[in-house]
Amino acid sequence: MGERSSAVLYSVGWRLVRVVPERIGRRVFERIADRAWRTRRGGVTQLEANLRRVVGPHATPAQLRALSRAGMRSYLRYFYEMFRLPAMSGGVINGRTRCTGIDVLEGHLRAGRGVVAALPHMGNWDHAGAWITLRGTPLTTVAERLRPERLFERFLAFREGLGMEVLPLTDGGSGSAGSAGRLARRLREGRLVCLLADRDLTASGIEVDFFGERARMPAGPAALAERTGAALMPVSLWYEGAHWCIRVHDEIPVPEKGDRASRTRAMTQELARVFEGAIAEHPEDWHMLQRVFTADFGSRFNGSRGVTANRVPAAVAAPPRGQAPSRKR
């Protein structure tokens, strides 16, 4: 019943949000956020546990609660704008977007070099994907499978309708062997791959230092860049009033020393460092209502297990380093 109810609610949301006046729609979603926050439903407790790491031990309980309320409002804003996105004109999307660093990313693509854009769960990543496709840059991404299947297919159709190529995420890190191979091919063709990269969904990611604690993040973004020669570029997202803000950070280079596993670990740690700075600047827009810190998983991930790298399917293996990727569009 829960799965069927979710599918129905999402379907109704997609239909109604497009026709209800925006002022009313935003207010409704804000009230939904406040209700979830007051009743501590929908991951609010975990959100506060995560935000506690961001703001540090000196924040008062009242300050933390105020931040989590702002976080829930930001999260429900994401859902409202996601539902409404297909009805937004290109002029609205472009006019309300502020971006820095995109010229460097697009320069790599024009030169025939692929780019792995690694994003935390911040701001509105669906909007960012729609915005860059409007600029004439197609992208490939992966999506976590949702239940019921009908709901997953709805999300898939939604993102594909925005101009994205969407591959299913399974238990192989960046996707199944077939999906990982396709991601690698897109990068060698000089194209853009966008991956959410601040939460490991496989329980076999890389352990990094994050806000003074250990946390697990996926190895896929760094591994793909290391193996294909693509540029690994962190991207942070946040809101400023009615505007969507995007920052493309400097490329994370492949270390010159070490084997592939150690290079991937070092790149993932640097990715975590960049995310840490971006989240600290806009903590209310970090939509992390799930466990990401190792301590929150209990004994399952504690003890002597240590740092491990995701196993990346053989399809991701790159040509000899230094060999230029082919450019196919």
C-alpha positions as CSV (number, residue, x, y, z in Angstrom):
1,M,0.0,0.0,0.0
2,G,2.9,2.3,0.8
3,E,4.4,1.9,-2.7
4,R,1.1,2.3,-4.4
5,S,0.4,5.5,-2.4
6,S,3.7,6.9,-3.3
7,A,3.1,6.4,-7.0
8,V,-0.3,8.0,-6.7
9,L,1.0,11.0,-4.8
10,Y,3.8,11.6,-7.2
11,S,1.4,11.3,-10.2
12,V,-1.0,13.7,-8.6
13,G,1.8,16.1,-7.8
14,W,3.1,16.1,-11.4
15,R,-0.4,17.0,-12.7
16,L,-1.5,19.5,-10.1
17,V,1.7,21.5,-9.6
18,R,1.8,22.5,-13.3
19,V,-1.7,24.1,-13.1
20,V,-1.9,25.5,-9.6
21,P,-0.6,29.1,-9.4
22,E,3.0,29.2,-8.3
23,R,2.5,31.3,-5.2
24,I,-0.1,28.8,-3.9
25,G,2.0,25.8,-4.9
26,R,5.1,27.0,-3.1
27,R,3.1,27.8,0.0
28,V,1.6,24.3,0.1
29,F,5.0,22.6,-0.2
30,E,6.4,24.9,2.5
31,R,3.6,23.8,4.8
32,I,4.3,20.1,4.0
33,A,7.9,20.8,4.9
34,D,7.0,22.4,8.2
35,R,4.6,19.6,9.1
36,A,7.3,17.0,8.5
37,W,9.8,19.0,10.5
38,R,7.4,19.4,13.5
39,T,6.5,15.7,13.5
40,R,10.1,14.7,12.8
41,R,9.0,12.5,9.9
42,G,10.7,11.9,6.5
43,G,14.3,11.7,7.8
44,V,14.3,14.9,9.8
45,T,16.1,13.2,12.7
46,Q,18.9,12.0,10.4
47,L,19.0,15.4,8.7
48,E,19.7,17.0,12.0
49,A,22.4,14.4,12.8
50,N,24.1,15.2,9.6
51,L,23.8,18.9,10.0
52,R,25.2,18.6,13.5
53,R,28.5,17.5,11.9
54,V,28.4,20.6,9.6
55,V,27.7,23.3,12.2
56,G,29.8,21.7,15.0
57,P,29.2,21.0,18.6
58,H,28.8,24.6,19.7
59,A,25.5,25.2,17.8
60,T,22.6,25.2,20.3
61,P,19.7,22.9,19.9
62,A,17.5,25.8,18.9
63,Q,20.0,26.8,16.2
64,L,20.1,23.2,14.9
65,R,16.4,23.0,14.8
66,A,16.1,26.2,12.9
67,L,18.6,25.0,10.4
68,S,16.8,21.7,9.9
69,R,13.6,23.5,9.4
70,A,15.2,25.6,6.7
71,G,16.7,22.4,5.3
72,M,13.3,20.7,5.0
73,R,11.9,23.8,3.3
74,S,14.7,23.7,0.8
75,Y,14.2,20.0,0.3
76,L,10.5,20.4,-0.4
77,R,11.3,23.3,-2.7
78,Y,13.4,20.9,-4.7
79,F,10.4,18.6,-5.1
80,Y,8.0,21.5,-6.0
81,E,10.3,22.8,-8.7
82,M,11.0,19.3,-10.0
83,F,7.3,18.7,-10.5
84,R,6.9,22.1,-12.1
85,L,10.1,22.0,-14.2
86,P,8.5,20.5,-17.4
87,A,6.1,23.5,-17.4
88,M,8.9,26.1,-17.1
89,S,10.0,27.9,-20.2
90,G,13.6,27.9,-21.3
91,G,13.6,31.6,-20.7
92,V,12.6,31.2,-17.0
93,I,15.2,28.5,-16.5
94,N,18.0,30.5,-18.0
95,G,16.9,33.8,-16.5
96,R,16.9,32.4,-12.9
97,T,20.2,30.6,-13.2
98,R,23.5,32.0,-11.9
99,C,26.5,29.9,-12.7
100,T,30.3,30.3,-12.4
101,G,32.9,28.0,-13.9
102,I,30.8,26.6,-16.7
103,D,33.2,28.0,-19.3
104,V,36.0,25.7,-18.2
105,L,33.7,22.7,-18.2
106,E,32.4,23.5,-21.7
107,G,35.9,24.2,-22.9
108,H,36.9,20.6,-22.0
109,L,33.9,19.3,-24.0
110,R,34.7,21.5,-27.0
111,A,38.2,20.1,-27.0
112,G,36.9,16.5,-27.1
113,R,37.6,15.7,-23.4
114,G,34.9,14.1,-21.3
115,V,33.9,15.5,-18.0
116,V,32.6,13.8,-14.8
117,A,30.5,16.4,-13.0
118,A,30.3,15.1,-9.4
119,L,27.5,16.7,-7.3
120,P,26.3,16.5,-3.7
121,H,22.6,16.4,-2.9
122,M,22.4,20.2,-2.9
123,G,19.9,22.6,-4.4
124,N,18.1,21.4,-7.5
125,W,20.2,18.9,-9.5
126,D,17.3,18.2,-12.0
127,H,17.2,21.9,-12.8
128,A,20.9,22.0,-13.3
129,G,20.6,19.1,-15.8
130,A,17.8,20.8,-17.6
131,W,19.7,24.1,-17.7
132,I,22.9,22.6,-19.3
133,T,20.9,20.6,-21.9
134,L,19.3,23.9,-22.8
135,R,22.8,25.2,-23.5
136,G,23.2,22.4,-26.1
137,T,25.2,20.0,-23.9
138,P,23.7,16.5,-23.6
139,L,24.5,14.6,-20.5
140,T,24.4,11.0,-19.2
141,T,23.5,10.2,-15.6
142,V,22.3,7.3,-13.4
143,A,19.2,7.0,-11.3
144,E,18.6,4.9,-8.2
145,R,15.8,2.4,-8.8
146,L,12.6,3.3,-7.0
147,R,9.7,1.1,-6.0
148,P,7.2,0.5,-7.4
149,E,8.7,0.1,-10.8
150,R,6.0,2.4,-12.2
151,L,7.3,5.3,-10.1
152,F,10.9,4.7,-11.3
153,E,9.7,4.7,-14.9
154,R,7.9,8.0,-14.3
155,F,11.1,9.6,-13.0
156,L,13.0,8.0,-15.9
157,A,10.6,9.5,-18.5
158,F,10.7,12.9,-16.7
159,R,14.5,13.2,-16.8
160,E,14.7,11.8,-20.4
161,G,12.1,14.4,-21.3
162,L,14.5,17.1,-20.1
163,G,17.2,15.8,-22.5
164,M,19.1,13.5,-20.2
165,E,20.3,10.0,-20.9
166,V,19.5,8.1,-17.7
167,L,20.9,4.7,-16.8
168,P,19.7,2.5,-13.9
169,L,21.8,2.3,-10.8
170,T,22.0,-1.1,-9.3
171,D,24.5,-2.6,-6.8
172,G,27.6,-2.0,-8.9
173,G,28.5,1.5,-7.7
174,S,28.1,3.6,-10.8
175,G,25.5,1.2,-12.1
176,S,25.5,-2.3,-13.5
177,A,28.4,-3.5,-15.6
178,G,26.5,-2.4,-18.7
179,S,25.7,1.0,-17.3
180,A,29.3,1.5,-16.1
181,G,30.6,0.6,-19.6
182,R,28.2,3.1,-21.2
183,L,29.4,5.8,-18.8
184,A,33.0,5.1,-19.8
185,R,32.1,5.2,-23.5
186,R,30.4,8.5,-23.2
187,L,33.4,10.0,-21.4
188,R,35.8,8.6,-24.1
189,E,33.5,10.2,-26.7
190,G,34.2,13.6,-25.0
191,R,30.8,13.9,-23.4
192,L,29.4,14.9,-20.0
193,V,28.5,12.5,-17.2
194,C,26.8,13.8,-14.1
195,L,26.8,11.8,-10.9
196,L,25.5,12.4,-7.4
197,A,28.6,11.6,-5.3
198,D,28.1,12.3,-1.6
199,R,26.4,9.1,-0.5
200,D,27.5,5.6,-1.1
201,L,24.6,3.3,-2.1
202,T,26.6,0.1,-2.2
203,A,28.0,-0.3,1.3
204,S,31.4,-0.8,-0.5
205,G,32.5,2.8,-1.2
206,I,35.5,4.7,-0.1
207,E,35.9,5.9,3.4
208,V,36.9,9.6,3.6
209,D,37.4,12.3,6.2
210,F,34.3,14.5,6.1
211,F,33.5,17.2,8.7
212,G,35.9,15.7,11.1
213,E,34.5,12.2,10.9
214,R,34.6,9.2,8.6
215,A,32.0,8.9,5.9
216,R,31.5,6.7,2.9
217,M,31.3,8.0,-0.6
218,P,31.1,6.3,-4.0
219,A,34.3,5.5,-5.8
220,G,32.6,5.7,-9.2
221,P,33.2,9.3,-10.2
222,A,36.9,9.3,-9.4
223,A,37.4,5.8,-10.8
224,L,35.7,6.8,-14.1
225,A,37.9,9.9,-14.4
226,E,41.1,8.1,-13.5
227,R,40.4,5.3,-16.1
228,T,39.2,7.4,-19.0
229,G,41.2,10.6,-18.8
230,A,38.1,12.6,-18.3
231,A,38.1,15.7,-16.0
232,L,36.7,15.2,-12.6
233,M,34.9,18.5,-11.7
234,P,32.9,19.0,-8.5
235,V,29.7,21.0,-8.9
236,S,27.8,22.6,-6.0
237,L,24.2,23.9,-6.1
238,W,22.2,26.2,-3.8
239,Y,19.4,28.7,-3.7
240,E,19.5,32.5,-3.5
241,G,16.0,33.8,-3.3
242,A,14.3,32.9,-6.5
243,H,17.5,32.0,-8.2
244,W,19.3,28.6,-8.8
245,C,23.0,28.9,-8.2
246,I,25.6,26.6,-9.7
247,R,29.3,26.6,-9.2
248,V,31.7,24.4,-11.2
249,H,34.8,23.9,-9.1
250,D,38.3,23.4,-10.3
251,E,39.2,20.0,-11.7
252,I,40.5,17.4,-9.3
253,P,43.6,16.0,-11.1
254,V,44.7,12.4,-11.1
255,P,47.7,11.9,-8.7
256,E,51.0,11.1,-10.5
257,K,52.0,8.4,-8.0
258,G,50.3,5.3,-6.7
259,D,48.3,2.5,-8.1
260,R,44.7,2.9,-9.4
261,A,43.1,2.1,-6.1
262,S,45.2,4.7,-4.2
263,R,44.7,7.3,-6.9
264,T,40.9,6.8,-6.8
265,R,41.0,7.1,-3.0
266,A,43.0,10.3,-3.1
267,M,40.6,11.8,-5.7
268,T,37.5,10.8,-3.7
269,Q,39.0,12.4,-0.5
270,E,39.6,15.6,-2.4
271,L,36.1,15.5,-3.7
272,A,34.9,15.2,-0.2
273,R,37.0,18.2,0.8
274,V,35.4,20.3,-1.9
275,F,31.9,19.1,-0.9
276,E,32.7,20.0,2.7
277,G,33.4,23.6,1.9
278,A,30.4,24.0,-0.4
279,I,28.0,22.4,2.2
280,A,29.4,24.5,5.0
281,E,28.6,27.7,3.0
282,H,25.0,26.6,2.3
283,P,24.1,23.9,4.9
284,E,20.3,24.5,4.6
285,D,20.5,23.4,0.9
286,W,22.2,20.0,1.6
287,H,19.4,17.5,1.2
288,M,20.9,14.6,3.1
289,L,18.2,12.9,5.0
290,Q,20.0,9.5,4.9
291,R,23.0,8.1,6.7
292,V,26.4,9.1,5.2
293,F,28.7,9.1,8.3
294,T,30.2,5.7,9.2
295,A,29.3,6.0,12.8
296,D,25.6,6.2,12.0
297,F,25.7,2.7,10.4
298,G,26.7,1.1,13.7
299,S,28.9,-2.0,13.9
300,R,28.2,-3.0,10.3
301,F,30.9,-0.6,9.0
302,N,33.0,-0.1,12.1
303,G,36.0,-2.1,13.3
304,S,38.9,-3.4,11.2
305,R,37.3,-3.2,7.8
306,G,39.3,-0.1,6.8
307,V,39.2,1.8,3.6
308,T,38.1,0.0,0.5
309,A,37.5,1.0,-3.1
310,N,34.4,0.1,-5.2
311,R,35.0,-2.6,-7.7
312,V,34.6,-1.0,-11.0
313,P,33.5,-3.3,-13.9
314,A,36.1,-4.1,-16.5
315,A,34.2,-2.1,-19.0
316,V,35.4,1.0,-17.3
317,A,39.1,0.2,-18.0
318,A,40.7,2.9,-20.0
319,P,43.0,2.8,-23.0
320,P,46.7,3.4,-22.0
321,R,47.1,6.6,-20.1
322,G,47.9,9.5,-22.3
323,Q,45.9,8.1,-25.3
324,A,43.4,10.8,-26.3
325,P,39.7,9.8,-26.2
326,S,37.9,9.7,-29.5
327,R,35.3,12.4,-30.1
328,K,32.0,11.1,-31.3
329,R,28.7,12.9,-31.0
